[in-house]
Amino acid sequence: MPRIDPQRDAALDELFEAVLCLQNLEECRSFFGDLFTIQELRSFTSRLQVAKLLFQGETYQTVRSHVPVSSSTITRISTELQFGSGGYRTVLTRLLEKEKEAEGTPPESPSES
C-alpha cells in the first residue's frame, strides 16, 4: 500500500494542520462534511471500523459480518495494522483509552494481531 512520502509536502502538511486545529466534534463534523462527499466519509468510517474490529482481535469473517467491505479491504487494513506506520494503532489505542475513561475502568491493551 502506498505510503505518504516522507519528504514534506506543504499542501499535505497544511491539511494535517487544519485537522489539528479543530477543537471539538462539531467542528470536525462541519470541516469533514465540507471537505468530503458522504460516500467518502462512509468509506473512511468503514475503514476505521474494520481497523477497530481487527485491533480488538476479531476474525475477517466477523469483520465482514459487521462492516460491508471487501475481503481485500480487510486484508489491506490488517496489513497496515501489522506493518504500517502505526497511525491506526495510535488512534485506536487512544480511542480505547477514552472509552475506558468514560466507563470509569482502567484501559486494557488489546492482544497483538
C-alpha positions in Angstrom: 0.0 0.0 0.0 1.4 3.4 -0.9 2.7 5.5 2.0 2.8 9.2 2.4 6.1 10.4 1.0 8.5 11.2 3.9 9.6 14.3 2.0 7.5 17.1 3.4 4.6 18.2 1.1 3.4 21.7 2.1 -0.1 21.2 0.9 -0.5 17.9 2.8 1.1 19.4 5.9 -1.4 22.2 5.7 -4.3 19.7 5.6 -2.9 17.9 8.7 -2.5 21.3 10.5 -6.1 22.1 9.6 -7.3 18.9 11.2 -5.2 19.5 14.3 -6.7 23.0 14.8 -10.2 21.6 15.1 -11.4 21.9 18.7 -14.4 19.7 19.1 -16.6 17.1 17.4 -19.0 19.6 15.9 -16.1 21.4 14.2 -14.8 18.1 12.9 -18.3 17.3 11.5 -18.5 20.6 9.8 -15.0 20.5 8.3 -15.1 16.9 7.1 -18.7 17.5 5.8 -17.4 20.3 3.7 -14.2 18.6 2.6 -15.5 15.1 1.7 -18.6 13.7 0.0 -20.9 11.5 2.1 -19.6 8.4 0.1 -16.0 9.3 1.0 -16.9 9.8 4.7 -18.7 6.4 4.7 -15.7 4.8 3.2 -13.3 6.3 5.8 -15.8 5.3 8.5 -15.9 1.8 7.3 -12.1 1.6 7.2 -11.8 2.8 10.8 -14.5 0.3 11.9 -12.6 -2.5 10.2 -9.4 -1.5 11.9 -11.1 -1.3 15.2 -12.5 -4.8 14.9 -9.2 -6.2 13.8 -7.4 -4.4 16.6 -9.8 -6.0 19.1 -8.8 -9.4 17.7 -11.9 -10.1 15.6 -11.6 -12.5 12.6 -12.0 -11.5 9.0 -15.4 -13.3 8.9 -16.7 -11.4 11.9 -15.5 -8.1 10.4 -17.3 -8.9 7.1 -20.5 -9.6 9.1 -20.3 -6.2 10.8 -18.9 -3.9 8.1 -19.9 -4.1 4.4 -16.4 -4.1 2.8 -14.5 -6.5 0.6 -12.0 -9.1 1.8 -9.2 -7.2 0.0 -10.1 -4.0 2.0 -9.9 -6.0 5.3 -6.6 -7.5 4.2 -5.1 -4.1 3.3 -6.2 -2.7 6.7 -4.9 -5.7 8.5 -1.5 -5.3 6.8 -1.4 -1.6 7.8 -2.2 -2.5 11.4 0.6 -5.1 11.4 3.3 -3.4 9.3 2.2 0.2 8.7 3.5 3.4 10.2 1.4 3.0 13.4 -1.3 5.5 12.7 -4.2 3.1 13.2 -2.7 1.8 16.4 -2.1 5.3 17.8 -5.7 6.3 17.1 -7.3 3.1 18.2 -5.3 2.9 21.4 -6.3 6.5 22.3 -10.0 5.8 21.4 -9.9 2.7 23.6 -8.4 4.7 26.5 -11.1 7.4 26.0 -13.9 4.7 26.1 -12.4 3.2 29.2 -12.2 6.5 30.9 -15.8 7.3 30.1 -16.8 3.9 31.6 -14.6 4.5 34.6 -12.5 1.4 34.1 -8.7 1.2 33.5 -7.7 0.7 29.9 -6.5 -2.7 28.7 -4.1 -3.4 25.9 -5.8 -5.4 23.1 -3.9 -8.5 22.0 -1.5 -8.2 19.2 -3.0 -9.4 15.9 
